């Protein structure tokens, strides 16, 4: 089993054009070796794991 420190996983920022929806995410599954574009089940994990952080006063999505 591979181990990865969360501080070593790059954080991605996504926000809406008006800034109402905003999130920072770390894709832990990709850091553990999942191939993001692969459709082959042997190269994918049974589930994806991500650490998501939402700034104060913002929303993740409209629903």
C-alpha positions in Angstrom: 0.0 0.0 0.0 1.3 3.4 -0.9 1.4 6.3 1.6 1.3 10.0 0.8 1.5 13.0 3.0 -1.3 15.5 2.4 1.2 18.4 2.6 2.9 16.9 -0.6 -0.4 16.7 -2.6 -0.9 19.8 -4.8 -4.0 21.8 -4.0 -6.3 22.9 -6.8 -8.4 26.1 -6.6 -11.8 26.4 -8.4 -14.2 29.3 -8.2 -17.1 30.7 -10.1 -16.6 33.9 -12.1 -18.5 36.0 -9.5 -16.8 34.3 -6.6 -19.9 33.0 -4.9 -18.8 29.3 -5.2 -15.3 28.5 -4.3 -13.3 25.4 -3.2 -9.8 24.1 -2.7 -9.3 20.4 -3.3 -6.5 17.8 -3.0 -7.0 14.7 -5.1 -5.6 12.0 -2.9 -6.5 9.1 -5.2 -4.4 10.6 -8.0 -1.5 11.1 -5.6 -1.8 7.4 -4.6 -1.5 6.3 -8.3 -4.9 6.4 -9.9 -4.7 7.3 -13.6 -7.2 10.1 -14.0 -8.1 9.6 -17.7 -8.1 5.8 -17.7 -11.3 3.8 -18.2 -9.6 0.5 -17.5 -10.8 -0.8 -14.1 -7.5 -2.4 -13.3 -5.9 1.1 -13.3 -8.5 2.8 -11.2 -9.4 2.7 -7.5 -12.9 1.4 -6.4 -13.6 4.9 -5.1 -12.0 8.4 -5.4 -10.8 10.3 -2.3 -10.4 14.0 -2.2 -9.8 16.5 0.6 -12.0 19.6 0.0 -11.7 22.9 1.8 -14.4 25.6 1.4 -13.5 29.2 2.4 -15.7 31.0 5.0 -18.8 32.6 3.5 -18.6 30.6 0.2 -20.5 27.6 -1.1 -19.4 24.4 -2.8 -22.2 24.4 -5.3 -25.6 25.9 -5.9 -27.5 22.7 -4.8 
